[in-house]
Amino acid sequence: RADRSHLDRAIELYRQALDLREPVRSRVAERMNDLALALRDRYRDTENSQDLDEAVDLAQRAAQASTIDGLTHAGYVNNLANALSERYERDGDPADLVAAIERFGEALEAAANRPIEASGYATNLGIALAARARDTGSMDDMDQALLHLGRSIDLLPTSHQARAHRISNLSDAYRQRSVMLEEGGNRALALEDARRAVKTGREAVEAAGA
């Protein structure tokens, strides 16, 4: 496939760039991050486990090599968390999801003064917490997921194009908690969340058409 050949070539070039002697630490981190992203793209296409494992390793090294108070650090940590989440979905190892949740939290904290960027990290953190709640039945995780997904909306301007998607995520989370409450025998609270899910779902549609 033509697209695959381009991606394979990009990965080869990223590897060559990493082999060059580069005294500037930030550039090394950038090259590792770029290669990690490309490997994740190829993994989605080929499902080659080695690509994803290498992407996790490179993303880890990129995050460690970046300056904690630098503008790129949060993004690198978020990319690491995404790679860990992806590997969790592949292997089901709880340690990967725990690490991903910690890294999403770190990214969110690092971007505290950049609300639009932080909104994306809050979304990712909420989704990861909801995934753990789904797999463990933890209501605490589900509550925290809703908290962060709500925060992701509050961090965005009313006119921002991502707002509809953020609200839709919140609607999905209310629906998930409603099911968990129903299964736990709390039908009254389950009904409340089901109504919240419908309400926020409508708000998402309205925001998309605004």
C-alpha positions in Angstrom: 0.0 0.0 0.0 1.2 3.5 -0.9 0.3 5.0 2.5 2.2 2.2 4.3 5.3 2.7 2.2 5.3 6.4 3.1 4.9 5.5 6.8 7.7 2.9 6.6 9.9 5.5 5.0 9.1 8.0 7.6 10.0 5.6 10.4 13.3 4.8 8.6 14.1 8.5 8.5 13.2 9.0 12.1 15.5 6.2 13.1 18.3 7.8 11.1 17.7 11.1 12.7 18.0 9.5 16.1 21.3 7.9 15.2 22.8 11.4 14.5 24.8 12.9 17.3 22.6 15.6 18.7 23.8 17.7 21.7 20.5 19.4 22.2 18.4 17.4 24.6 15.1 18.8 23.5 15.7 17.7 19.9 16.5 14.2 21.0 13.2 14.1 22.9 11.4 15.4 19.8 12.9 12.8 17.5 12.0 10.0 19.9 8.5 11.3 20.3 8.0 11.5 16.5 9.3 8.0 16.0 7.0 6.7 18.8 4.0 8.3 17.1 4.8 6.9 13.7 5.3 3.4 15.2 1.9 3.6 16.9 0.3 4.6 13.5 1.9 1.6 11.9 0.8 -0.7 14.7 -2.8 0.4 14.1 -2.4 -0.6 10.5 -0.5 -3.9 10.9 -1.2 -4.9 14.6 2.5 -5.7 14.9 3.0 -5.9 18.6 6.7 -5.1 18.4 5.9 -1.6 17.0 3.6 -0.8 19.9 6.1 -2.0 22.5 8.9 0.0 20.9 6.6 3.1 20.8 5.9 2.8 24.5 9.7 2.6 25.2 10.5 5.6 23.0 7.6 7.6 24.4 8.9 6.9 27.9 12.4 8.0 26.9 11.1 11.2 25.2 9.1 12.1 28.3 12.1 11.6 30.5 14.4 13.6 28.2 12.1 16.6 28.0 12.3 19.5 30.4 9.6 19.2 33.0 8.7 22.9 32.9 9.0 23.0 29.1 6.1 23.6 26.8 6.5 20.2 25.1 6.7 18.0 28.3 3.0 17.7 28.8 2.5 16.6 25.2 5.2 13.9 25.4 3.8 12.6 28.7 0.3 12.5 27.2 1.7 10.6 24.2 3.3 8.1 26.5 -0.1 7.7 28.3 -1.9 7.1 25.1 0.6 4.4 24.1 0.2 2.7 27.5 -3.6 2.8 27.1 -3.3 1.3 23.7 -1.1 -1.5 25.0 -3.6 -2.1 27.9 -6.4 -2.6 25.3 -4.1 -5.1 23.6 -2.8 -7.1 26.5 -5.1 -6.3 29.4 -2.3 -5.7 31.8 -3.7 -3.5 34.7 -0.2 -2.0 35.3 -0.3 -0.4 31.9 -3.6 1.3 32.6 -2.4 2.4 36.1 0.7 4.0 34.5 -1.4 5.6 31.8 -3.8 7.2 34.3 -0.8 8.5 36.3 0.8 10.0 33.2 -2.5 11.6 32.0 -2.7 13.2 35.4 0.9 14.4 35.1 0.2 15.9 31.7 -2.9 17.7 33.0 -0.9 19.2 35.8 1.9 20.3 33.5 -0.6 22.1 31.3 -2.5 23.8 34.1 -1.8 27.3 32.7 -2.9 26.3 29.1 -6.6 25.5 29.4 -7.3 24.4 25.9 -4.4 21.9 25.9 -5.4 20.9 29.5 -8.9 20.1 28.3 -7.6 17.4 26.0 -5.6 15.8 28.8 -8.6 16.0 31.1 -10.6 14.2 28.5 -8.0 11.4 28.1 -7.7 11.0 31.9 -11.5 10.8 32.2 -11.7 8.2 29.4 -8.9 6.1 31.0 -10.6 6.2 34.4 -13.9 5.1 32.8 -12.1 2.2 31.2 -10.7 1.1 34.5 -14.2 1.5 36.1 -15.6 -0.7 33.2 -13.1 -3.4 33.9 -13.0 -3.3 37.7 -16.4 -2.1 38.7 -14.9 0.8 40.7 -17.5 3.5 41.3 -14.7 5.8 42.6 -13.0 5.6 39.2 -16.3 6.3 37.5 -17.0 9.3 39.7 -13.5 10.7 39.0 -14.0 10.0 35.3 -17.1 12.2 35.3 -15.3 14.9 37.2 -12.5 15.1 34.7 -14.8 14.9 31.7 -16.9 17.7 33.1 -13.7 19.7 33.7 -12.6 19.1 30.1 -15.7 21.0 29.0 -15.3 23.8 31.4 -11.8 24.5 30.2 -13.0 25.2 26.7 -14.5 28.4 25.3 -18.2 28.1 24.4 -17.4 28.4 20.7 -14.5 25.9 20.6 -15.0 23.2 17.9 -14.1 20.4 20.3 -16.8 21.2 22.7 -19.4 19.0 21.2 -17.1 15.9 21.3 -16.3 16.7 24.9 -19.9 16.9 25.9 -20.6 13.6 24.0 -17.8 11.9 26.1 -19.6 13.1 29.2 -22.9 11.8 28.0 -21.3 8.4 27.4 -19.8 8.4 30.9 -23.2 9.2 32.5 -24.7 6.3 30.5 -21.9 4.0 31.7 -22.4 5.0 35.4 -26.1 4.5 35.0 -25.6 0.9 33.9 -23.2 0.3 36.8 -25.7 1.7 39.3 -28.5 -0.4 37.8 -26.3 -3.5 38.1 -25.6 -2.6 41.7 -29.3 -2.3 42.5 -29.5 1.5 42.9 -32.3 2.0 40.3 -33.1 5.6 41.5 -29.6 6.9 40.9 -29.3 4.9 37.7 -32.4 6.7 36.4 -30.9 10.1 37.3 -27.8 9.3 35.4 -29.7 8.0 32.4 -31.6 11.3 32.3 -28.2 13.2 32.5 -26.9 11.1 29.6 -29.9 12.1 27.5 -29.6 15.7 28.4 -25.9 16.0 27.7 -26.4 14.0 24.5 -28.8 16.6 23.3 -26.4 19.4 24.4 -23.7 17.7 22.3 -25.9 17.7 19.2 -26.7 21.3 19.8 -23.0 22.2 20.2 -22.1 20.4 17.0 -24.7 22.4 15.1 -23.7 25.7 16.6 
